[in-house]
């Protein structure tokens, strides 16, 4: 049998960061002259090109096999197992000798190979190569029709641990001013496997299910953000949100408001702080929404500082946000067992050091 030569990603390599853009620079950004916060074409109901809350795809390439009468098709197999048998991603019937693949986990070793065939006849096969995805968070997700979609997982935690990937996602709304496309639903329901849609919008904002109710449970928990976490009117909503995070049957979970910026940003901040994410990373994660279409978000804003002030009475050390959030949640009726369940589900040991 002939051998297919693999080209990229190179065997033993570490990939580039899996984000197109960062807050520190605008390398390669597509701009249309619009300022931050004016990047959404409301009249056309579509996101314009300057939305920077997008991932970078991985390009896989190999040598094309000759075909006397008709060219072969290719099957690409990708897995976290050296034997390619651990939940493999298989892309079949590829006509070209390259393909872009989206949404691999960050900081993860992968293995891949390519097979060429004509019908059921295997014509050629490659060796198995290995690469490691860059560990830099966040893990952005590209979902047509909506914006600001990212995995809460992948961020480092103290004690050589990190937040588990693939369980909790945040995003903009799925219906309303923004509308997820049919392809976007496939990504949410089948590729990400979302099983709970946690909707933080109010009824006046048209909060209704957008995904298939036979696959995804819709939970409505309207809240208000920032210092409103201490408003008694929203205590039930915040308690219900964290009780949702404690039930393993609900995962993977997507939560969102309209933009995934303020209410979604507040929930992400509280959950991440509860898991032990450090202050610098909490701030950076909050500010990453600036890369989407909803305007600048800064830790120096009155709203964000209001959230920090609201938490101060719940812990002695103003920098101990984990303790403050834990005490805040206890004050609204979230039990120690619920908090322990959330941590057990979402905190994992960081993988052993991997080398290319």
PyMOL commands that set and color helices and strands:
alter all, ss='L'
color gray80, all
select helices_A, chain A and resi 182-191+203-205+226-230+232-245+248-250+263-275+279-291+302-312+321-331+336-346
alter helices_A, ss='H'
color red, helices_A
select strands_A, chain A and resi 2-4+6-8+13-14+40-41+46-47+58-62+73-79+89-94+98-101+109-118+121-126+129-132+139-140+150-151+156-157+161-163+168-171+196-199+217-220+253-256+347-349
alter strands_A, ss='S'
color yellow, strands_A
deselect
rebuild
show_as cartoon
